[in-house]
Structures are given as C-alpha cells and as structure tokens.
Amino acid sequence: MVSRVLTLLPAYSRHLLLEGKQNLVIVHSLRMSSKLLSENVWDSDPELFKIIGKEKQRQCRGLEMIASENFTSLAVLQCLSSCLHNKYAEGLPGDRYYGGNQFIDQIERLAQKRTLETYRLDPEEWGVNVQPYSGSPANFAVYTGIVEPHGRIMGLDLPDGGHLTHGFFTPTKKISATSIFFESMPYKVHPETGLIDYDMLLKTARLFKPKIIIAGVSCYSRALDYKKFKEICNEVGAYLMSDMAHISGLVAAGVTANPFEYSDIVTTTTHKSLRGPRAGVIFFRKGVKSVNAKGEKILYDFENRINEAVFPGLQGGPHENTIAAIATTMKQANTPEFKQYAQNILNNAKRLSDGLQKKGYKVVTGGTDLHLLLLDVRSAGLTGAKAEYILEEISIACNKNTVPGDKSAKSPSGIRLGTPALTTRGLVEKDIDVVVDFIDSGLKLGKEIGEKSGPKLVDFKAAVHSEEFNGRVACLREEVENFSAKFPLPGYETY
Ligand SMILES: *Cc1c(COP(=O)(O)O)cnc(C)c1O
C-alpha cells in the first residue's frame, strides 16, 4: 500500500508519510475516532483515487500545450488543501459577517498587499478584490457593479480570440450571460491580417456608445495597444476594462505591455501564465479621477460598486484557502526567478512559432509576441478538430480554435498552442525544437490518415485506431511520452 501511495501522492504528503511530519490535514484526521472523518482518500475511496492517479499519469506523460493551463507550485497545492478551506468569511477584512476571522483577515490583507506590489501599483491609486471564484465571475462582477442592466459592453468576438464573458452571442442565441443581462457588441480582427481592427472598433464604438470596452484576449498572439484602446474609450466616454487573464504572469514579470497605465479596471485569472490557484482578481482605480472647472476633486467610485458586486451581489463566502494560495503566488511572481520563467515562456513560444513556420506551417499574424500562437492547419490538409485529435492521440494536448475568416465556430480551422505549462516543466528552446518535430510528425500522419478516411471526423477517428495506422500512432506517442517523462512535474517527484 505504501509504495502505491508514494507514487500517487504529491511530494509534500509523501514526506509526511515518510518522516511523520506534521500536516494540519493529516494529523488532524489521525486523531479522529470516526472512520468517515479520518480515513485517507486512497483507503476510503479507491475507486476515485484510482482515477485521480490516472489523471496524474496523463499530466506527467503528455506535453501540455493548452495555452490557458499551467502546473502550479507545491506551496499553492498546500494552501489549497489547508484548514483555511473550513472557514466562512463573508465580507472584507475587518468587516466580516462571522466571528473567528482574525487570521483569515491577515491572510486576505497579505494577498491584497502582495497583489498590488507584484503589479507595482500604489495602494493610494489602485484597490484590489481577491475574492472572485474565477475569471468569469470576476468579469461578471465588474459588469454588475459598473454597468446598469442592459447597459452596453464591447469586447473582442469569441471566434476572433475574445472570451465568452466578453459578451458572446450568435444570430440565434445569447450564449454568454454578459449578452443576456447586458447589450454586447463585438469588435473583430481583420480577416486578412488577423490583427485587431482598431479603426472598426472606433467607428462602431462611436455609434454604440458602450459603458465599457474590454481589452482582453484568450487566443491572440500579439500585444494589445492599450493606449489606443484608452483613446477610443476617451472619445466615446467608455471605461477601459483590461482582462489580462492569459497574460497576467507576463505582466507581473514586466515582459509584455502593461495594461495598468491606461485602464480603469483590470481583471485576471491567477491560474494561467501566473501559475497560481484557480481564481480571479479585480483591480480598480481609486482616489482622484479628475478636477473640475471649479477646482473640485472628482473621485473614482469603483471601489464600493465592485466590492459589493462580488459580495453580497454575486458570491457568498470567499474561498480563503484559495486566497492564501493567491498570496503565495504573488510572492513567487515578484522574484527574479519568475521573471526569468516568464521570459522563457516568450522565448519558447517564439521558437515554436519560428520552427513551425520553417517547416511550412501558417501561423496567424505571422508569429507571436506572447505565450501562444494560432496555427492555421488548412494548408497542412487538416481541420482544427482533426489536428487536435491526432495530437491528443500522440499525447500532445492543445485545442482547436477558429482562425480569422472561419465561416463557422463549429468547424474551426486552427489549433492554439501555448508554452506556459511546458516552460514550467523546464523545457527550453532546444527542447521546443524536439516538440516542433513531434507536432510536425503528428500533423503529417494526420494528413495521411485524413486522405484515407475522407472528410468526416468520425471516420478520421476510426482510421486513427485502424490496423493500418494505430501502430504508427502508438510509436509516435511512445516517443512523445518518453521525452515528456524527462521533465519533472512540480509537487510530484515520482511518476
Ligand atoms: C480564461 C479567461 C477568463 C475566464 O476564466 P475562468 O477562470 O475560466 O472563468 C476570462 N477572460 C479571459 C480573457 C480568459 O482567457
């Protein structure tokens, strides 16, 4: 039993078993008389534990190139599984609805302070709310606090690289709650260049007069021009909300354009390039907004509106274990080592982009300034869905994605490839060259299979597993997994 446990547990729990070190969770449970409360999950629920083990194996064996994913640190995993999980703390530090929050207050204040420090913000000018459960609730809290019901919002269209929460709807259906409870109008990328069409945004914004314009992307490989966004906002009387969910690690490290200089509000997730827990954060300007003709100071009114939208507007008790994990993430992100990590993400993405282009693949916008790229696989004889499938079959995880000019979001022509997770596992540029070869081999094999199977995805999938091809697929998968096994996964020392 112990050896099985050792291979499946995070390293910190293994040490507990080996050295009998105190851990609040486990020591607590050992003293309990009730079996329900005291049993380890591997004893009490082997059915579940086995599946968790398989997921861990999957994460170790494959190459994780989903641009929004990362492997968080041991310290974050420890915070998440700590006793802080047990506490109700509705309200803000110093103003809670429950007793017993003296230490929780210290933790949340530490998270707030470190978050502002990491982004080099003056607490006189910027406030922060670290309670949103994730990125989507953070965005919805901003709209709820700042925009009246059915007020107007503009964000980059989902098929063009925006996020669902920026207001996605189709001709027949309002998909995102942002489009149900507010009126959303998309802006677009230029169908040929793949770059955001700022001129069109300005023209449309003049007519639509939104309350908020969102500068933020989930699949776009170029730095945003926040200055231009702010000029457009100023012209139409809108607030600029930057959603830096994908790039918050890069912004913290100072290796990409900084949205804070021009934004009124900034939202983020903490689990993507920032490598923290699955959570959301909202930053808002505070203090003096302007001085009017009479010399009176006009103040920003975001603080209460946003804080109250988060709680009691939309959420209940904050997840203080996660907030502790944010605190420790911000400490990590404020180090030279993290800065180097972020720079390596960029170096790896550029190497990936150059390598694929050298092999003749088409990268949308011709390259990347960020942590991801969008590969147009049409000229490689594939669809996004087939490319995603064949790569998954050789243990490379990525996702299909629309490319500019795609007619339907349901049959996208590209795949999105990101480097944050691989960089966390320690891959450097020369390793990325190997990854480029794997992707190239996978896509070429996919093309060959597609030529045999015909256009339908079901037939393609069947052909991947057919006698004719499954041997070659398995061979390539083994090569990828052997390569991947050389790179450690944080928190898990053995596979
Ligand atoms: C990922 C993402 C979000 C939402 O984050 P969740 O934590 O998945 O809710 C919001 N905005 C952008 C731009 C994102 O990429």
The ligand as a MOL file (V3000), in Angstrom:
LIG
                    3D

  0  0  0     0  0            999 V3000
M  V30 BEGIN CTAB
M  V30 COUNTS 15 15 0 0 0
M  V30 BEGIN ATOM
M  V30 1 C -9.7190 32.2010 -19.0500 0
M  V30 2 C -10.3040 33.5370 -19.2590 0
M  V30 3 C -11.3600 34.0130 -18.4540 0
M  V30 4 C -12.1550 33.1590 -17.5180 0
M  V30 5 O -11.5480 32.4370 -16.5950 0
M  V30 6 P -12.2310 31.2060 -15.8290 0
M  V30 7 O -11.3850 31.1250 -14.6370 0
M  V30 8 O -12.1520 30.0520 -16.7530 0
M  V30 9 O -13.6310 31.5810 -15.5100 0
M  V30 10 C -11.7510 35.3180 -18.6360 0
M  V30 11 N -11.1920 36.1080 -19.5570 0
M  V30 12 C -10.2100 35.6740 -20.3660 0
M  V30 13 C -9.6300 36.6170 -21.3760 0
M  V30 14 C -9.7430 34.3740 -20.2590 0
M  V30 15 O -8.7960 33.9290 -21.0960 0
M  V30 END ATOM
M  V30 BEGIN BOND
M  V30 1 1 1 2
M  V30 2 1 2 3
M  V30 3 2 2 14
M  V30 4 1 3 4
M  V30 5 2 3 10
M  V30 6 1 4 5
M  V30 7 1 5 6
M  V30 8 2 6 7
M  V30 9 1 6 8
M  V30 10 1 6 9
M  V30 11 1 10 11
M  V30 12 2 11 12
M  V30 13 1 12 13
M  V30 14 1 12 14
M  V30 15 1 14 15
M  V30 END BOND
M  V30 END CTAB
M  END
